Amino acid sequence: MAQTDTKKTSQSGIVIVSILAAGLTSRPKTDRRKKLITIFGGIMKKRVLAILTVLSVLFALTACGAQAVKPDYTEKTAETALNAGKDLEGKTVQLTVDKLAPNSMFGYNMQTGKHLNFVSSSNPKVKAGDKVTVKVTKVQSMMGSFIITYSDLKK
């Protein structure tokens, strides 16, 4: 008889332990899942915000860097260099447009300084007073003035 009682007790103990284990593990799993989802959701939001912040800063620095190109000459120093016989081909010049003559015999003529004429066959879409930077491609001296062909106009 002792053997039968021991079997019943051990079986009922297994059943009780199984029931308790099932009850204990099912409830905390749900709570754990909710906590994990909340924690990982917060982490993911922070990561996305951090990535967006870094990308925004990089974009701003890149855009600012594009404007920071320093010209080789200003209109005054370019005219002085040309009068001294220096070659400006391939150099950049920053100038303020004094007058735009769209129908000159050289094409669109941006006049600046005393004797500087920056000419192009295409419309530069600028007006008097605009500050622009150009890359000099060719320089000619004609009747006391310099006829300068350019490319890469930047406002």
C-alpha positions in Angstrom: 0.0 0.0 0.0 2.8 2.3 0.7 3.9 2.0 -2.9 0.4 3.0 -4.2 0.3 6.1 -2.0 3.8 7.1 -3.1 2.8 6.9 -6.7 -0.4 8.9 -6.2 1.5 11.5 -4.2 4.2 11.8 -6.8 1.7 11.9 -9.7 -0.4 14.5 -8.0 2.7 16.5 -7.1 3.7 16.5 -10.8 0.3 17.6 -11.8 0.3 20.4 -9.2 3.8 21.5 -10.2 2.8 21.4 -13.9 -0.3 23.5 -13.2 1.7 26.0 -11.2 4.4 26.2 -13.8 1.9 26.7 -16.6 0.2 29.4 -14.6 3.4 31.2 -13.7 5.0 31.1 -17.0 2.0 32.1 -19.2 1.3 35.4 -17.3 4.9 36.8 -17.1 5.5 36.0 -20.8 2.8 38.4 -21.8 4.1 41.1 -19.4 7.7 40.4 -20.6 6.6 40.7 -24.2 4.9 44.0 -23.6 8.0 45.3 -21.7 10.3 44.2 -24.5 8.1 45.7 -27.1 8.0 49.0 -25.2 11.8 49.0 -24.6 12.7 48.1 -28.1 10.2 50.5 -29.5 11.8 53.3 -27.5 15.3 52.2 -28.6 14.3 52.1 -32.2 12.8 55.6 -32.0 16.0 56.9 -30.5 18.1 55.3 -33.1 16.0 56.6 -36.0 16.1 60.1 -34.4 19.9 59.9 -34.0 20.4 58.8 -37.6 18.1 61.5 -38.9 20.0 64.1 -36.8 23.4 62.9 -38.1 22.2 63.0 -41.7 20.8 66.5 -41.3 24.1 67.8 -39.9 26.1 66.1 -42.7 23.7 67.6 -45.3 24.0 71.1 -43.8 27.8 70.8 -43.7 28.0 69.6 -47.3 25.7 72.5 -48.5 27.8 75.0 -46.6 31.0 73.6 -47.9 29.9 74.1 -51.5 29.6 77.8 -50.9 33.0 78.1 -49.2 35.1 78.0 -52.4 37.4 81.0 -52.3 38.0 82.7 -55.7 41.5 83.2 -57.0 40.9 86.9 -57.8 38.4 89.7 -57.2 37.5 92.1 -60.0 40.1 94.6 -58.8 42.9 92.1 -58.3 42.1 90.5 -61.7 42.4 93.8 -63.5 45.7 94.5 -61.8 47.0 91.1 -62.7 45.9 91.4 -66.3 47.6 94.8 -66.6 50.7 93.2 -65.2 50.6 90.6 -68.0 49.6 87.6 -65.9 47.6 84.7 -67.3 44.2 84.2 -65.6 43.0 81.2 -67.7 41.7 78.4 -65.4 41.4 80.8 -62.4 38.2 81.9 -60.7 37.2 85.5 -60.4 34.5 87.0 -58.1 32.9 90.1 -59.4 30.0 92.4 -59.0 28.1 93.1 -62.3 28.2 96.8 -62.9 26.2 96.6 -66.2 24.8 93.8 -68.3 24.9 94.4 -72.1 23.0 91.6 -73.7 23.4 92.8 -77.3 27.1 93.6 -77.4 29.2 92.4 -80.4 30.7 89.7 -78.2 27.4 88.3 -76.8 26.2 88.8 -73.3 28.6 91.2 -71.7 28.9 91.6 -67.9 30.9 94.8 -67.5 32.8 95.5 -64.3 35.8 97.4 -63.1 37.4 99.9 -65.5 38.1 97.7 -68.5 36.8 94.2 -67.7 34.2 92.6 -70.0 33.1 89.0 -69.1 31.3 87.7 -72.2 29.3 84.6 -73.0 27.1 83.5 -75.9 24.4 82.3 -73.4 22.3 84.5 -71.1 24.0 84.6 -67.6 20.6 85.6 -66.1 22.1 88.2 -63.9 21.4 91.9 -63.3 23.4 94.9 -62.3 24.5 94.6 -58.7 24.7 90.8 -58.6 27.8 89.2 -57.2 29.0 86.2 -59.2 31.9 83.9 -59.5 33.2 82.6 -62.9 36.0 80.5 -64.2 38.1 82.2 -66.8 38.5 80.2 -70.0 40.1 82.8 -72.4 41.3 86.4 -72.1 41.8 88.8 -75.1 42.9 92.4 -75.0 41.1 94.6 -77.4 41.2 98.5 -77.7 42.3 98.9 -74.0 39.7 96.5 -72.6 39.9 92.9 -71.6 37.4 90.5 -73.2 37.1 87.5 -70.9 35.3 84.3 -71.8 34.2 82.3 -68.8 32.4 79.2 -67.7 30.8 77.9 -64.5 28.9 81.0 -63.4 27.8 80.8 -59.8 25.6 83.4 -58.1 
